[in-house]
Structures are given as structure tokens and as C-alpha cells.
Amino acid sequence: MKKNFSIVIISIFLVSMLFGTAFAKEDFRIKFGYSATDKENNFQVFKNVFKKYVEDTSKGRLVVDLYPNAQLGGERQMLEGMTLGTVEMAMLSPGIAASISPKFQVLDLPYLFKDNFTAYKALDGKLVGILNSQLNPKGVRLLGFAENGFREITNNTKVIKTPADLKGMKIRVQPIPAHLELFKAFGANPTPVDFGELYTALLQKTVDAQENPITLIYSSKLYEVQKYISMTDHVYAPSALFISENFYKKLPDDLKKIVADGARKFRDESRKSQQKASKDLIEQLRKAGVNVYYLTPAEKKAFMDAAKPVFKIMEPVVGADLIEMVTSYNK
């Protein structure tokens, strides 16, 4: 009888341990939002690098659920969700955060960096701390920047070689002041449209043109409704990786470190893979019948000259000192 009683006690203990382990396995769940398709390069890198690293290294204490295709709302809704604590993480365009951190608009200034590698130096320096000083009190934390490449102009009418070719053209832009001012300076008619509605807007000719990095043009199949791409490189377009500050504060120190390390690994792999992906995708776009046009030095200078007034317009918002700090990396 005593033997049977002991077996029962041991069995109960083992079962409680089993269920206790199962319940303890997932301490924190992260809803990660992204406005673009799940086929896009950065989303795939996030899934294969950040998600895997965080879940494996935390031994399941952190679980990352992925919501691409604007399932958690547009970029502004996801940003608001992080401030409210209903969304734990999101990858957004930097300028979207300008509503709570105006200094973010420095990254949307035209022709800010001479190349990707100069941008990396600026983005990995003091800038993250400066931006977080505005962001953190509003409930959001910047973890770092992923690669997206430069923004290029597409349309379905003609090859764009100079700003004069954009005169009067209705072009979709993000609802970001620097972008709106830039295309006004180019002589176009900038029109904000949510990314999730962009394909339909182009198909129905609500807008004539749009501008995005090559990887997004390809992964979102915008080339099906746009037959001309001009490689204007008018804005360097990193993706910003954010986490809800309220959620971040709840994490114990070891999990905070895992999240930060995962963000750095994601950043590094994004930069490595995105540049190769862009080159490969240009060839795929050409095979799909898209006219890809590279500006001559004189044509690019015309765009750069037309863009200069945007710096003066945005300086009161961004701050001359921050513009100077960021552009100093070009020297």
C-alpha cells in the first residue's frame, strides 16, 4: 500500500513538473508587425535571424509571432499600438516615428548619404541614443536600423530623367513632411497613400507614380502596374526596428540582452543580404519587361540641386546641429 502511495505521489510530482515547465516555457510573447509582404527580404531575414535567435537563445521564454501584410494595421497604427502596449514590436519607415519624435525626419532628408556604408556609420553611432531620448518617454524604443536601400521612382508613362519630367505627375509618397516637400520641389503632385493600398491605387490610376526601394517594388509586385524605374537614389531608406518601451521594461535583464543581440544580428544580416538582393532583383525586373534607367551624373545633379531647399524647410524641425552631425559622416 505504501509502495502504491509513493508511486502516486511521484507521478503527481512528475506531472506537476511537466506542466510547470510547459507553462514557464513562454514567459513573453511578441507580436511583430510589418506593412509589407512576407516575401520581402527584410521580413524573411527577421524571421530566419531575429525570431530564431531570440526563441532559441531564450529557450522558449520569448516567442515571436509574425504579422506581415499590415495585419496589425498600417504603419501609424502599429506605432500607436506600441505606445499603447497592444503591439510589442514592428519594423517601420523611420519617418513614421516623426509624429512622436520629430528628429526622426533627419533620415528622410534627400541625398543625405553618399552611399550605404556612410549611412551605416551614421546609423550605428550616436543617432540611436539621440532618437531614443525623444522616443522612450512616448512609449517606444528604437533597437536599430535594417537595410532597405535607396528609394527609386517608378511610373507607367515615361522614363524619368530630370525633375522636369515629374512636373504635374501625381506620385504616391509616404505621409512624411520631408517626402512631401521633396516632390513638391521636383514639381510633382505628391499624394499620400497607405502602402497596403498602393498596388490598387496604381492599377486604378488614382496615382501615376510611386517611389520605393527596389526590394519593395519587386516583392509587392508593383512592376506589374509600373513599367519604368528611374534610379534616382533620392532618399536612403533604412527600416527602423522598434519595440514597445512598456513591454521592454517588463523583460528581465537577460531577455533584454537577447532582444538587443538579436536586433544587431538581424541588422547585420539585413545589410549583407539586401544589397545582393537588390542587384539580383534589378535583373528580374528587366526580365519582366521593366525599363530600368540609371541617371547620368548631370541628371542626378539636377535632382540633387532641386532637393536642396528641403533642408532649409526641415531645419527648424530637425535642428541644424543634428543635420550637421549626420552629414559629417560623408566627409
C-alpha positions, 0 to 999 in steps of 0.5 A: 500500500505504501509502495502504491502511495509513493508511486502516486505521489511521484507521478503527481510530482512528475506531472506537476513538473511537466506542466510547470515547465510547459507553462514557464516555457513562454514567459513573453510573447511578441507580436511583430508587425510589418506593412509589407509582404512576407516575401520581402527580404527584410521580413524573411531575414527577421524571421530566419535571424531575429525570431530564431535567435531570440526563441532559441537563445531564450529557450522558449521564454520569448516567442515571436509571432509574425504579422506581415501584410499590415495585419496589425494595421498600417504603419501609424497604427502599429506605432500607436499600438506600441505606445499603447502596449497592444503591439510589442514590436514592428519594423517601420519607415523611420519617418513614421516615428516623426509624429512622436519624435520629430528628429526622426525626419533627419533620415528622410532628408534627400541625398543625405548619404553618399552611399550605404556604408556612410549611412551605416556609420551614421546609423550605428553611432550616436543617432540611436541614443539621440532618437531614443531620448525623444522616443522612450518617454512616448512609449517606444524604443528604437533597437536599430536600423535594417537595410532597405536601400535607396528609394527609386521612382517608378511610373507607367508613362515615361522614363524619368530623367530630370525633375522636369519630367515629374512636373504635374505627375501625381506620385504616391509618397509616404505621409512624411513632411520631408517626402512631401516637400521633396516632390513638391520641389521636383514639381510633382503632385505628391499624394499620400497613400497607405502602402497596403493600398498602393498596388490598387491605387496604381492599377486604378490610376488614382496615382501615376507614380510611386517611389520605393526601394527596389526590394519593395517594388519587386516583392509587392509586385508593383512592376506589374502596374509600373513599367519604368524605374528611374534610379534616382537614389533620392532618399536612403531608406533604412527600416527602423526596428522598434519595440514597445518601451512598456513591454521592454521594461517588463523583460528581465535583464537577460531577455533584454540582452537577447532582444538587443543581440538579436536586433544587431544580428538581424541588422547585420544580416539585413545589410549583407543580404539586401544589397545582393538582393537588390542587384539580383532583383534589378535583373528580374525586373528587366526580365519582366519587361521593366525599363530600368534607367540609371541617371547620368551624373548631370541628371542626378545633379539636377535632382540633387540641386532641386532637393536642396531647399528641403533642408532649409524647410526641415531645419527648424524641425530637425535642428541644424546641429543634428543635420550637421552631425549626420552629414559629417559622416560623408566627409 
